Amino acid sequence: MIMRQKHDHASRPQWLLYWKMDNTDWLGILRPGWPHWVLRSVHDLTAIVVGIGGTSMASSYVTRRNLSVRD
């Protein structure tokens, strides 16, 4: 949680309170399988991601980011 003061010359200072987070679901998907993926050529791998939730989005992100897989 981050708290900052907003300065507006027309009125009194206001405090802004907001959350700043990172989604780390993709790390939980990548790390357990990483040693096995490193030993194989990317061209030998096939991936299919089925789902509509956050975990399926994280799985898709892992395949695109770390395995150079295209949509």
N, CA, C and O atoms as a Maestro MAE file, in Angstrom:
{
 s_m_m2io_version
 :::
 2.0.0
}

f_m_ct {
 s_m_title
 :::
 protein
 m_atom[284] {
  # First column is atom index #
  i_m_mmod_type
  r_m_x_coord
  r_m_y_coord
  r_m_z_coord
  i_m_residue_number
  s_m_chain_name
  s_m_pdb_residue_name
  s_m_pdb_atom_name
  i_m_atomic_number
  :::
  1 25 0.848 -1.162 0.000 1 A "MET " " N  " 7
  2 3 0.000 0.000 0.000 1 A "MET " " CA " 6
  3 2 0.898 1.230 0.000 1 A "MET " " C  " 6
  4 15 1.876 1.306 0.744 1 A "MET " " O  " 8
  5 25 0.552 2.174 -0.833 2 A "ILE " " N  " 7
  6 3 1.344 3.394 -0.962 2 A "ILE " " CA " 6
  7 2 0.458 4.591 -0.636 2 A "ILE " " C  " 6
  8 15 -0.691 4.673 -1.070 2 A "ILE " " O  " 8
  9 25 1.015 5.510 0.134 3 A "MET " " N  " 7
  10 3 0.286 6.719 0.499 3 A "MET " " CA " 6
  11 2 1.105 7.915 0.030 3 A "MET " " C  " 6
  12 15 2.274 8.060 0.389 3 A "MET " " O  " 8
  13 25 0.484 8.763 -0.768 4 A "ARG " " N  " 7
  14 3 1.157 9.960 -1.272 4 A "ARG " " CA " 6
  15 2 0.277 11.179 -1.071 4 A "ARG " " C  " 6
  16 15 -0.950 11.095 -1.000 4 A "ARG " " O  " 8
  17 25 0.945 12.301 -0.983 5 A "GLN " " N  " 7
  18 3 0.210 13.546 -0.831 5 A "GLN " " CA " 6
  19 2 0.102 14.222 -2.192 5 A "GLN " " C  " 6
  20 15 1.099 14.420 -2.886 5 A "GLN " " O  " 8
  21 25 -1.114 14.569 -2.554 6 A "LYS " " N  " 7
  22 3 -1.376 15.257 -3.819 6 A "LYS " " CA " 6
  23 2 -1.448 16.749 -3.533 6 A "LYS " " C  " 6
  24 15 -2.224 17.195 -2.689 6 A "LYS " " O  " 8
  25 25 -0.635 17.508 -4.241 7 A "HIS " " N  " 7
  26 3 -0.617 18.960 -4.054 7 A "HIS " " CA " 6
  27 2 -1.433 19.627 -5.147 7 A "HIS " " C  " 6
  28 15 -1.120 19.518 -6.333 7 A "HIS " " O  " 8
  29 25 -2.455 20.301 -4.739 8 A "ASP " " N  " 7
  30 3 -3.282 21.065 -5.664 8 A "ASP " " CA " 6
  31 2 -3.269 22.502 -5.152 8 A "ASP " " C  " 6
  32 15 -3.719 22.773 -4.039 8 A "ASP " " O  " 8
  33 25 -2.764 23.399 -5.947 9 A "HIS " " N  " 7
  34 3 -2.603 24.781 -5.487 9 A "HIS " " CA " 6
  35 2 -3.931 25.466 -5.196 9 A "HIS " " C  " 6
  36 15 -3.968 26.436 -4.439 9 A "HIS " " O  " 8
  37 25 -5.007 24.984 -5.776 10 A "ALA " " N  " 7
  38 3 -6.309 25.617 -5.579 10 A "ALA " " CA " 6
  39 2 -6.963 25.193 -4.267 10 A "ALA " " C  " 6
  40 15 -7.833 25.901 -3.759 10 A "ALA " " O  " 8
  41 25 -6.565 24.072 -3.720 11 A "SER " " N  " 7
  42 3 -7.205 23.590 -2.492 11 A "SER " " CA " 6
  43 2 -6.155 23.033 -1.538 11 A "SER " " C  " 6
  44 15 -4.954 23.092 -1.800 11 A "SER " " O  " 8
  45 25 -6.636 22.497 -0.435 12 A "ARG " " N  " 7
  46 3 -5.739 21.904 0.554 12 A "ARG " " CA " 6
  47 2 -5.111 20.623 0.000 12 A "ARG " " C  " 6
  48 15 -5.687 19.989 -0.884 12 A "ARG " " O  " 8
  49 25 -3.946 20.239 0.506 13 A "PRO " " N  " 7
  50 3 -3.329 18.983 0.075 13 A "PRO " " CA " 6
  51 2 -4.224 17.785 0.401 13 A "PRO " " C  " 6
  52 15 -4.878 17.756 1.443 13 A "PRO " " O  " 8
  53 25 -4.246 16.820 -0.479 14 A "GLN " " N  " 7
  54 3 -5.030 15.606 -0.278 14 A "GLN " " CA " 6
  55 2 -4.084 14.414 -0.238 14 A "GLN " " C  " 6
  56 15 -3.030 14.411 -0.875 14 A "GLN " " O  " 8
  57 25 -4.489 13.397 0.530 15 A "TRP " " N  " 7
  58 3 -3.702 12.168 0.595 15 A "TRP " " CA " 6
  59 2 -4.324 11.123 -0.318 15 A "TRP " " C  " 6
  60 15 -5.530 10.880 -0.275 15 A "TRP " " O  " 8
  61 25 -3.486 10.509 -1.145 16 A "LEU " " N  " 7
  62 3 -3.924 9.439 -2.031 16 A "LEU " " CA " 6
  63 2 -3.411 8.117 -1.479 16 A "LEU " " C  " 6
  64 15 -2.238 7.990 -1.128 16 A "LEU " " O  " 8
  65 25 -4.288 7.153 -1.408 17 A "LEU " " N  " 7
  66 3 -3.939 5.835 -0.904 17 A "LEU " " CA " 6
  67 2 -4.265 4.821 -1.989 17 A "LEU " " C  " 6
  68 15 -5.407 4.745 -2.443 17 A "LEU " " O  " 8
  69 25 -3.276 4.043 -2.409 18 A "TYR " " N  " 7
  70 3 -3.528 3.065 -3.467 18 A "TYR " " CA " 6
  71 2 -2.626 1.844 -3.293 18 A "TYR " " C  " 6
  72 15 -1.618 1.888 -2.588 18 A "TYR " " O  " 8
  73 25 -3.018 0.756 -3.953 19 A "TRP " " N  " 7
  74 3 -2.265 -0.498 -3.929 19 A "TRP " " CA " 6
  75 2 -1.393 -0.565 -5.167 19 A "TRP " " C  " 6
  76 15 -1.824 -0.191 -6.258 19 A "TRP " " O  " 8
  77 25 -0.182 -1.035 -5.001 20 A "LYS " " N  " 7
  78 3 0.698 -1.297 -6.140 20 A "LYS " " CA " 6
  79 2 1.195 -2.728 -5.986 20 A "LYS " " C  " 6
  80 15 1.921 -3.047 -5.044 20 A "LYS " " O  " 8
  81 25 0.791 -3.599 -6.936 21 A "MET " " N  " 7
  82 3 1.149 -5.009 -6.839 21 A "MET " " CA " 6
  83 2 1.572 -5.537 -8.200 21 A "MET " " C  " 6
  84 15 1.310 -4.926 -9.236 21 A "MET " " O  " 8
  85 25 2.228 -6.678 -8.169 22 A "ASP " " N  " 7
  86 3 2.578 -7.400 -9.380 22 A "ASP " " CA " 6
  87 2 1.902 -8.755 -9.335 22 A "ASP " " C  " 6
  88 15 1.783 -9.360 -8.270 22 A "ASP " " O  " 8
  89 25 1.461 -9.229 -10.480 23 A "ASN " " N  " 7
  90 3 0.878 -10.560 -10.569 23 A "ASN " " CA " 6
  91 2 2.024 -11.546 -10.746 23 A "ASN " " C  " 6
  92 15 2.757 -11.482 -11.733 23 A "ASN " " O  " 8
  93 25 2.178 -12.452 -9.796 24 A "THR " " N  " 7
  94 3 3.286 -13.411 -9.838 24 A "THR " " CA " 6
  95 2 2.805 -14.834 -10.083 24 A "THR " " C  " 6
  96 15 3.553 -15.783 -9.846 24 A "THR " " O  " 8
  97 25 1.573 -15.002 -10.554 25 A "ASP " " N  " 7
  98 3 1.070 -16.352 -10.854 25 A "ASP " " CA " 6
  99 2 1.957 -17.064 -11.863 25 A "ASP " " C  " 6
  100 15 2.182 -18.269 -11.751 25 A "ASP " " O  " 8
  101 25 2.456 -16.336 -12.837 26 A "TRP " " N  " 7
  102 3 3.257 -16.951 -13.895 26 A "TRP " " CA " 6
  103 2 4.542 -17.554 -13.352 26 A "TRP " " C  " 6
  104 15 5.035 -18.537 -13.906 26 A "TRP " " O  " 8
  105 25 5.100 -16.991 -12.276 27 A "LEU " " N  " 7
  106 3 6.314 -17.562 -11.680 27 A "LEU " " CA " 6
  107 2 6.039 -18.933 -11.078 27 A "LEU " " C  " 6
  108 15 6.884 -19.825 -11.153 27 A "LEU " " O  " 8
  109 25 4.867 -19.105 -10.483 28 A "GLY " " N  " 7
  110 3 4.491 -20.393 -9.917 28 A "GLY " " CA " 6
  111 2 4.283 -21.460 -10.971 28 A "GLY " " C  " 6
  112 15 4.406 -22.651 -10.685 28 A "GLY " " O  " 8
  113 25 3.974 -21.050 -12.173 29 A "ILE " " N  " 7
  114 3 3.809 -21.997 -13.279 29 A "ILE " " CA " 6
  115 2 5.166 -22.303 -13.912 29 A "ILE " " C  " 6
  116 15 5.431 -23.446 -14.283 29 A "ILE " " O  " 8
  117 25 6.013 -21.308 -14.035 30 A "LEU " " N  " 7
  118 3 7.299 -21.466 -14.705 30 A "LEU " " CA " 6
  119 2 8.306 -22.259 -13.881 30 A "LEU " " C  " 6
  120 15 8.940 -23.172 -14.411 30 A "LEU " " O  " 8
  121 25 8.469 -21.941 -12.619 31 A "ARG " " N  " 7
  122 3 9.562 -22.499 -11.816 31 A "ARG " " CA " 6
  123 2 9.563 -24.021 -11.671 31 A "ARG " " C  " 6
  124 15 10.630 -24.619 -11.807 31 A "ARG " " O  " 8
  125 25 8.437 -24.684 -11.403 32 A "PRO " " N  " 7
  126 3 8.500 -26.149 -11.254 32 A "PRO " " CA " 6
  127 2 8.937 -26.882 -12.524 32 A "PRO " " C  " 6
  128 15 9.600 -27.914 -12.427 32 A "PRO " " O  " 8
  129 25 8.594 -26.393 -13.681 33 A "GLY " " N  " 7
  130 3 8.920 -27.084 -14.921 33 A "GLY " " CA " 6
  131 2 10.158 -26.574 -15.628 33 A "GLY " " C  " 6
  132 15 10.592 -27.162 -16.619 33 A "GLY " " O  " 8
  133 25 10.732 -25.493 -15.138 34 A "TRP " " N  " 7
  134 3 11.841 -24.853 -15.836 34 A "TRP " " CA " 6
  135 2 13.013 -25.785 -16.139 34 A "TRP " " C  " 6
  136 15 13.500 -25.757 -17.269 34 A "TRP " " O  " 8
  137 25 13.501 -26.612 -15.203 35 A "PRO " " N  " 7
  138 3 14.653 -27.477 -15.529 35 A "PRO " " CA " 6
  139 2 14.379 -28.414 -16.706 35 A "PRO " " C  " 6
  140 15 15.290 -28.704 -17.481 35 A "PRO " " O  " 8
  141 25 13.159 -28.884 -16.851 36 A "HIS " " N  " 7
  142 3 12.815 -29.790 -17.940 36 A "HIS " " CA " 6
  143 2 12.740 -29.057 -19.277 36 A "HIS " " C  " 6
  144 15 13.073 -29.623 -20.318 36 A "HIS " " O  " 8
  145 25 12.305 -27.807 -19.246 37 A "TRP " " N  " 7
  146 3 12.173 -27.043 -20.479 37 A "TRP " " CA " 6
  147 2 13.526 -26.620 -21.029 37 A "TRP " " C  " 6
  148 15 13.705 -26.526 -22.243 37 A "TRP " " O  " 8
  149 25 14.479 -26.366 -20.138 38 A "VAL " " N  " 7
  150 3 15.801 -25.909 -20.559 38 A "VAL " " CA " 6
  151 2 16.521 -26.989 -21.361 38 A "VAL " " C  " 6
  152 15 17.287 -26.679 -22.273 38 A "VAL " " O  " 8
  153 25 16.280 -28.242 -21.028 39 A "LEU " " N  " 7
  154 3 16.975 -29.353 -21.674 39 A "LEU " " CA " 6
  155 2 16.428 -29.684 -23.059 39 A "LEU " " C  " 6
  156 15 17.033 -30.470 -23.788 39 A "LEU " " O  " 8
  157 25 15.306 -29.104 -23.424 40 A "ARG " " N  " 7
  158 3 14.688 -29.415 -24.716 40 A "ARG " " CA " 6
  159 2 14.695 -28.188 -25.611 40 A "ARG " " C  " 6
  160 15 14.677 -27.051 -25.139 40 A "ARG " " O  " 8
  161 25 14.721 -28.439 -26.894 41 A "SER " " N  " 7
  162 3 14.627 -27.356 -27.867 41 A "SER " " CA " 6
  163 2 13.208 -26.788 -27.843 41 A "SER " " C  " 6
  164 15 12.241 -27.529 -27.666 41 A "SER " " O  " 8
  165 25 13.092 -25.503 -28.017 42 A "VAL " " N  " 7
  166 3 11.777 -24.862 -28.031 42 A "VAL " " CA " 6
  167 2 10.926 -25.424 -29.166 42 A "VAL " " C  " 6
  168 15 9.704 -25.500 -29.040 42 A "VAL " " O  " 8
  169 25 11.548 -25.812 -30.255 43 A "HIS " " N  " 7
  170 3 10.811 -26.348 -31.400 43 A "HIS " " CA " 6
  171 2 10.197 -27.713 -31.099 43 A "HIS " " C  " 6
  172 15 9.277 -28.138 -31.798 43 A "HIS " " O  " 8
  173 25 10.691 -28.412 -30.065 44 A "ASP " " N  " 7
  174 3 10.161 -29.724 -29.692 44 A "ASP " " CA " 6
  175 2 8.967 -29.634 -28.748 44 A "ASP " " C  " 6
  176 15 8.342 -30.649 -28.439 44 A "ASP " " O  " 8
  177 25 8.650 -28.437 -28.291 45 A "LEU " " N  " 7
  178 3 7.597 -28.268 -27.291 45 A "LEU " " CA " 6
  179 2 6.279 -27.857 -27.938 45 A "LEU " " C  " 6
  180 15 6.252 -27.097 -28.906 45 A "LEU " " O  " 8
  181 25 5.193 -28.374 -27.385 46 A "THR " " N  " 7
  182 3 3.851 -27.995 -27.805 46 A "THR " " CA " 6
  183 2 3.078 -27.599 -26.559 46 A "THR " " C  " 6
  184 15 3.172 -28.263 -25.527 46 A "THR " " O  " 8
  185 25 2.324 -26.534 -26.653 47 A "ALA " " N  " 7
  186 3 1.539 -26.082 -25.502 47 A "ALA " " CA " 6
  187 2 0.129 -25.737 -25.950 47 A "ALA " " C  " 6
  188 15 -0.077 -25.157 -27.016 47 A "ALA " " O  " 8
  189 25 -0.835 -26.103 -25.118 48 A "ILE " " N  " 7
  190 3 -2.214 -25.678 -25.318 48 A "ILE " " CA " 6
  191 2 -2.721 -25.209 -23.960 48 A "ILE " " C  " 6
  192 15 -2.594 -25.913 -22.958 48 A "ILE " " O  " 8
  193 25 -3.286 -24.035 -23.943 49 A "VAL " " N  " 7
  194 3 -3.815 -23.459 -22.705 49 A "VAL " " CA " 6
  195 2 -5.319 -23.350 -22.859 49 A "VAL " " C  " 6
  196 15 -5.811 -22.686 -23.772 49 A "VAL " " O  " 8
  197 25 -6.048 -24.004 -21.966 50 A "VAL " " N  " 7
  198 3 -7.507 -23.993 -22.002 50 A "VAL " " CA " 6
  199 2 -7.994 -23.376 -20.699 50 A "VAL " " C  " 6
  200 15 -7.620 -23.823 -19.615 50 A "VAL " " O  " 8
  201 25 -8.823 -22.358 -20.807 51 A "GLY " " N  " 7
  202 3 -9.368 -21.730 -19.614 51 A "GLY " " CA " 6
  203 2 -9.691 -20.275 -19.866 51 A "GLY " " C  " 6
  204 15 -9.361 -19.719 -20.913 51 A "GLY " " O  " 8
  205 25 -10.346 -19.664 -18.885 52 A "ILE " " N  " 7
  206 3 -10.713 -18.256 -19.020 52 A "ILE " " CA " 6
  207 2 -10.298 -17.438 -17.805 52 A "ILE " " C  " 6
  208 15 -10.507 -16.225 -17.783 52 A "ILE " " O  " 8
  209 25 -9.717 -18.076 -16.799 53 A "GLY " " N  " 7
  210 3 -9.376 -17.380 -15.564 53 A "GLY " " CA " 6
  211 2 -7.952 -16.850 -15.545 53 A "GLY " " C  " 6
  212 15 -7.236 -16.898 -16.546 53 A "GLY " " O  " 8
  213 25 -7.565 -16.352 -14.401 54 A "GLY " " N  " 7
  214 3 -6.248 -15.761 -14.222 54 A "GLY " " CA " 6
  215 2 -5.106 -16.742 -14.379 54 A "GLY " " C  " 6
  216 15 -4.050 -16.381 -14.897 54 A "GLY " " O  " 8
  217 25 -5.297 -17.985 -13.938 55 A "THR " " N  " 7
  218 3 -4.233 -18.975 -14.059 55 A "THR " " CA " 6
  219 2 -3.979 -19.334 -15.515 55 A "THR " " C  " 6
  220 15 -2.829 -19.529 -15.910 55 A "THR " " O  " 8
  221 25 -5.025 -19.424 -16.312 56 A "SER " " N  " 7
  222 3 -4.819 -19.705 -17.738 56 A "SER " " CA " 6
  223 2 -4.140 -18.524 -18.427 56 A "SER " " C  " 6
  224 15 -3.337 -18.717 -19.340 56 A "SER " " O  " 8
  225 25 -4.450 -17.321 -18.002 57 A "MET " " N  " 7
  226 3 -3.772 -16.147 -18.552 57 A "MET " " CA " 6
  227 2 -2.293 -16.170 -18.179 57 A "MET " " C  " 6
  228 15 -1.439 -15.834 -18.999 57 A "MET " " O  " 8
  229 25 -1.987 -16.570 -16.935 58 A "ALA " " N  " 7
  230 3 -0.594 -16.663 -16.499 58 A "ALA " " CA " 6
  231 2 0.146 -17.743 -17.277 58 A "ALA " " C  " 6
  232 15 1.310 -17.559 -17.631 58 A "ALA " " O  " 8
  233 25 -0.512 -18.864 -17.546 59 A "SER " " N  " 7
  234 3 0.105 -19.941 -18.329 59 A "SER " " CA " 6
  235 2 0.417 -19.469 -19.737 59 A "SER " " C  " 6
  236 15 1.483 -19.768 -20.276 59 A "SER " " O  " 8
  237 25 -0.491 -18.749 -20.321 60 A "SER " " N  " 7
  238 3 -0.280 -18.206 -21.660 60 A "SER " " CA " 6
  239 2 0.880 -17.215 -21.662 60 A "SER " " C  " 6
  240 15 1.684 -17.192 -22.594 60 A "SER " " O  " 8
  241 25 0.960 -16.406 -20.623 61 A "TYR " " N  " 7
  242 3 2.045 -15.433 -20.495 61 A "TYR " " CA " 6
  243 2 3.396 -16.138 -20.413 61 A "TYR " " C  " 6
  244 15 4.361 -15.705 -21.044 61 A "TYR " " O  " 8
  245 25 3.470 -17.222 -19.638 62 A "VAL " " N  " 7
  246 3 4.721 -17.972 -19.493 62 A "VAL " " CA " 6
  247 2 5.174 -18.525 -20.834 62 A "VAL " " C  " 6
  248 15 6.347 -18.413 -21.189 62 A "VAL " " O  " 8
  249 25 4.255 -19.120 -21.577 63 A "THR " " N  " 7
  250 3 4.649 -19.717 -22.851 63 A "THR " " CA " 6
  251 2 5.114 -18.660 -23.844 63 A "THR " " C  " 6
  252 15 6.053 -18.898 -24.603 63 A "THR " " O  " 8
  253 25 4.483 -17.518 -23.851 64 A "ARG " " N  " 7
  254 3 4.887 -16.463 -24.786 64 A "ARG " " CA " 6
  255 2 6.181 -15.791 -24.354 64 A "ARG " " C  " 6
  256 15 7.043 -15.512 -25.188 64 A "ARG " " O  " 8
  257 25 6.324 -15.529 -23.067 65 A "ARG " " N  " 7
  258 3 7.482 -14.777 -22.579 65 A "ARG " " CA " 6
  259 2 8.747 -15.622 -22.520 65 A "ARG " " C  " 6
  260 15 9.797 -15.198 -23.003 65 A "ARG " " O  " 8
  261 25 8.660 -16.799 -21.939 66 A "ASN " " N  " 7
  262 3 9.851 -17.578 -21.653 66 A "ASN " " CA " 6
  263 2 10.175 -18.649 -22.683 66 A "ASN " " C  " 6
  264 15 11.321 -19.091 -22.771 66 A "ASN " " O  " 8
  265 25 9.215 -19.061 -23.444 67 A "LEU " " N  " 7
  266 3 9.464 -20.126 -24.409 67 A "LEU " " CA " 6
  267 2 9.403 -19.631 -25.846 67 A "LEU " " C  " 6
  268 15 9.489 -20.424 -26.783 67 A "LEU " " O  " 8
  269 25 9.258 -18.338 -26.018 68 A "SER " " N  " 7
  270 3 9.193 -17.730 -27.353 68 A "SER " " CA " 6
  271 2 8.118 -18.364 -28.224 68 A "SER " " C  " 6
  272 15 8.315 -18.547 -29.426 68 A "SER " " O  " 8
  273 25 6.993 -18.697 -27.628 69 A "VAL " " N  " 7
  274 3 5.869 -19.284 -28.359 69 A "VAL " " CA " 6
  275 2 4.999 -18.148 -28.859 69 A "VAL " " C  " 6
  276 15 4.757 -17.185 -28.132 69 A "VAL " " O  " 8
  277 25 4.532 -18.249 -30.077 70 A "ARG " " N  " 7
  278 3 3.661 -17.218 -30.642 70 A "ARG " " CA " 6
  279 2 2.213 -17.622 -30.482 70 A "ARG " " C  " 6
  280 15 1.896 -18.807 -30.382 70 A "ARG " " O  " 8
  281 25 1.333 -16.632 -30.457 71 A "ASP " " N  " 7
  282 3 -0.113 -16.884 -30.357 71 A "ASP " " CA " 6
  283 2 -0.611 -17.605 -31.586 71 A "ASP " " C  " 6
  284 15 -1.800 -17.905 -31.687 71 A "ASP " " O  " 8
  :::
 }
 m_bond[283] {
  # First column is bond index #
  i_m_from
  i_m_to
  i_m_order
  :::
  1 1 2 1
  2 2 3 1
  3 3 4 2
  4 3 5 1
  5 5 6 1
  6 6 7 1
  7 7 8 2
  8 7 9 1
  9 9 10 1
  10 10 11 1
  11 11 12 2
  12 11 13 1
  13 13 14 1
  14 14 15 1
  15 15 16 2
  16 15 17 1
  17 17 18 1
  18 18 19 1
  19 19 20 2
  20 19 21 1
  21 21 22 1
  22 22 23 1
  23 23 24 2
  24 23 25 1
  25 25 26 1
  26 26 27 1
  27 27 28 2
  28 27 29 1
  29 29 30 1
  30 30 31 1
  31 31 32 2
  32 31 33 1
  33 33 34 1
  34 34 35 1
  35 35 36 2
  36 35 37 1
  37 37 38 1
  38 38 39 1
  39 39 40 2
  40 39 41 1
  41 41 42 1
  42 42 43 1
  43 43 44 2
  44 43 45 1
  45 45 46 1
  46 46 47 1
  47 47 48 2
  48 47 49 1
  49 49 50 1
  50 50 51 1
  51 51 52 2
  52 51 53 1
  53 53 54 1
  54 54 55 1
  55 55 56 2
  56 55 57 1
  57 57 58 1
  58 58 59 1
  59 59 60 2
  60 59 61 1
  61 61 62 1
  62 62 63 1
  63 63 64 2
  64 63 65 1
  65 65 66 1
  66 66 67 1
  67 67 68 2
  68 67 69 1
  69 69 70 1
  70 70 71 1
  71 71 72 2
  72 71 73 1
  73 73 74 1
  74 74 75 1
  75 75 76 2
  76 75 77 1
  77 77 78 1
  78 78 79 1
  79 79 80 2
  80 79 81 1
  81 81 82 1
  82 82 83 1
  83 83 84 2
  84 83 85 1
  85 85 86 1
  86 86 87 1
  87 87 88 2
  88 87 89 1
  89 89 90 1
  90 90 91 1
  91 91 92 2
  92 91 93 1
  93 93 94 1
  94 94 95 1
  95 95 96 2
  96 95 97 1
  97 97 98 1
  98 98 99 1
  99 99 100 2
  100 99 101 1
  101 101 102 1
  102 102 103 1
  103 103 104 2
  104 103 105 1
  105 105 106 1
  106 106 107 1
  107 107 108 2
  108 107 109 1
  109 109 110 1
  110 110 111 1
  111 111 112 2
  112 111 113 1
  113 113 114 1
  114 114 115 1
  115 115 116 2
  116 115 117 1
  117 117 118 1
  118 118 119 1
  119 119 120 2
  120 119 121 1
  121 121 122 1
  122 122 123 1
  123 123 124 2
  124 123 125 1
  125 125 126 1
  126 126 127 1
  127 127 128 2
  128 127 129 1
  129 129 130 1
  130 130 131 1
  131 131 132 2
  132 131 133 1
  133 133 134 1
  134 134 135 1
  135 135 136 2
  136 135 137 1
  137 137 138 1
  138 138 139 1
  139 139 140 2
  140 139 141 1
  141 141 142 1
  142 142 143 1
  143 143 144 2
  144 143 145 1
  145 145 146 1
  146 146 147 1
  147 147 148 2
  148 147 149 1
  149 149 150 1
  150 150 151 1
  151 151 152 2
  152 151 153 1
  153 153 154 1
  154 154 155 1
  155 155 156 2
  156 155 157 1
  157 157 158 1
  158 158 159 1
  159 159 160 2
  160 159 161 1
  161 161 162 1
  162 162 163 1
  163 163 164 2
  164 163 165 1
  165 165 166 1
  166 166 167 1
  167 167 168 2
  168 167 169 1
  169 169 170 1
  170 170 171 1
  171 171 172 2
  172 171 173 1
  173 173 174 1
  174 174 175 1
  175 175 176 2
  176 175 177 1
  177 177 178 1
  178 178 179 1
  179 179 180 2
  180 179 181 1
  181 181 182 1
  182 182 183 1
  183 183 184 2
  184 183 185 1
  185 185 186 1
  186 186 187 1
  187 187 188 2
  188 187 189 1
  189 189 190 1
  190 190 191 1
  191 191 192 2
  192 191 193 1
  193 193 194 1
  194 194 195 1
  195 195 196 2
  196 195 197 1
  197 197 198 1
  198 198 199 1
  199 199 200 2
  200 199 201 1
  201 201 202 1
  202 202 203 1
  203 203 204 2
  204 203 205 1
  205 205 206 1
  206 206 207 1
  207 207 208 2
  208 207 209 1
  209 209 210 1
  210 210 211 1
  211 211 212 2
  212 211 213 1
  213 213 214 1
  214 214 215 1
  215 215 216 2
  216 215 217 1
  217 217 218 1
  218 218 219 1
  219 219 220 2
  220 219 221 1
  221 221 222 1
  222 222 223 1
  223 223 224 2
  224 223 225 1
  225 225 226 1
  226 226 227 1
  227 227 228 2
  228 227 229 1
  229 229 230 1
  230 230 231 1
  231 231 232 2
  232 231 233 1
  233 233 234 1
  234 234 235 1
  235 235 236 2
  236 235 237 1
  237 237 238 1
  238 238 239 1
  239 239 240 2
  240 239 241 1
  241 241 242 1
  242 242 243 1
  243 243 244 2
  244 243 245 1
  245 245 246 1
  246 246 247 1
  247 247 248 2
  248 247 249 1
  249 249 250 1
  250 250 251 1
  251 251 252 2
  252 251 253 1
  253 253 254 1
  254 254 255 1
  255 255 256 2
  256 255 257 1
  257 257 258 1
  258 258 259 1
  259 259 260 2
  260 259 261 1
  261 261 262 1
  262 262 263 1
  263 263 264 2
  264 263 265 1
  265 265 266 1
  266 266 267 1
  267 267 268 2
  268 267 269 1
  269 269 270 1
  270 270 271 1
  271 271 272 2
  272 271 273 1
  273 273 274 1
  274 274 275 1
  275 275 276 2
  276 275 277 1
  277 277 278 1
  278 278 279 1
  279 279 280 2
  280 279 281 1
  281 281 282 1
  282 282 283 1
  283 283 284 2
  :::
 }
}
